[in-house]
């Protein structure tokens, strides 16, 4: 930083610097000068990108190998706002200066995300434009919560169920089959809600089985037509052991979903795909594989709207089709009137 500049900073109106897609980002650019300083102006830039990348070793004949890098990037936000323009010679006197800003975010931004092979990140950059010299800048990150309305996703209202079976033990020492089934009444939930489920286990093996249900985040990273997948445990609930030749029906809830990124990161990200699985896990004692029975759940940011008496509303045409003449009142033709004109104002 130049010796004339004592401090150059960005302050967000939200102390947590956290915004929803479509929100207004408000704040202030602060400049403190120790000496006279020549500038052309001050501008604010908002940026948002996704980056994906990983390296892999590729082997060739004769024992040779090389490192191959896969990378991908996509831009979601690139806004610039001029907050100050110096016209009278360009010299600023020593002292403190501040300029406020307001910028509205696009409504379908993907949520901020940090993963093993990629990330979605957002930042603000304040720039001091200088005459005949390199510009000075200061950068500060902010967080975007992607928007995912469960009411607009038909699949979120549907239930889901799935079953599976394994043979406990190893190839040479099989001890009998273990089967399981899990179901949910609906797929869609938001953080802080509970996920009710019904799980069934039939243990026809000679081993005891540890039973639990877990919520995991499955992420697929895309780059150069290649993919990398990761699974992250979010939360779980345990039932305990099911003895040999026993079967149970387990009705419970995975309580209090923690704050997590929405499915598909809300706005949808081309190179990072996020989904969530609720999985029934039955782990037999001793060597061998575990039974895993998954159903997909959808994590949103806007919960289902409550309707009065849970009764769908009928339109006039719908009432007439059902023969409800008392509901199908005559429709008066509305008079045509000129549409009011509104001037659109652009957020600075």
C-alpha positions, 0 to 999 in steps of 0.5 A: 500500500502506498505511504500516502494511504493509511487505510483502505477497507470495505465494510458490509452493512451485514456484519456476517457478510452473508446474503441470499441470492437476489438480496441487496449488498449494502456497505461502505468503502473507507479511505484514510489518507495520511498525505495528499494523494492523486486518484481518478476515482473509486469503484467497487467490483463484485465477483463470483466464480466456481473453480474445479480442479484436480491432478491425476497421474497417467501411466504410459508404456515403458514405465513412463508417467506424467501428471494430468491436470483437470480444470474448469471455471465458470463466472456467475457474478461480475458487477462494477459500480463507480462510487466516486469520480474525481474531476478537479485535478485529482488530488485528495487532501489528507483525511477520512473519506467514505462512500456507500454502495448498494448492489442487488445480486442476481436471483439465481446465484449458486450458494457459496461452497467449499469442497475437496476438488472445487469451490464457489466463492464470492468477493468484493473488490474496492479499487483506487484508480490512479493517474499514471500509476498502477491502481490499488485495490482491497478485497473482502469475501462475502457469502451467498446462500443459494435460493431453493424454493421447495414449493417450486420443486414437484419432486420435493413433495413426493415420498421415497422408499428403497430396499436392498439385501446383502449376504453377510460374511465373506465368500468362503464363510457366508452367514445368511442374508440381511435385508433392509428398507427405508421410506420417507413421506416426502423428500423436501426439507430445509435446515433446522427441520427434522426428517421422519423416516421408517426403517425395517431390518430383517436379519436372517444371518447368524451375526448381530447387526449395528443399525443407523441412519445417516444423512450424507452430502454427495458432490460431483465435480466436473472438469474436462469431461471427467468427474470426481465424487466425494461423500461427506457425512452430515449427521446420523442417528443410531438404533443399536444392535439387531440380533441374529434371526430378528427383524425390527421396524424403526420409526424415528427422526433425523433431528435438526438438519444443520445449516448446509448448502441447498441441493444443486447449490440452489441456483445450479452450478455447471461444474459442481453438483450437490445432492443429499442421501438419507441412508439406512446402514446395517453393519454386521459384526466381523468381516464383510460388507455393510448393507446400505439402502439410500433414498434421495432427499432435497434440501431447500432454503424456502419451506413448504407453505401451509394451506388452510385446512389442507384443502386445495383451492378451486377455480371457478372453472374447476368448481363448474366441472365438479358440479358445484354451481353455488361456487361457480358464480357468474363472472363479470367482464372487467373493464379495460383500463390503461396499465399504470406506467412505472419507471424502473430504477437501477440500483447503483 
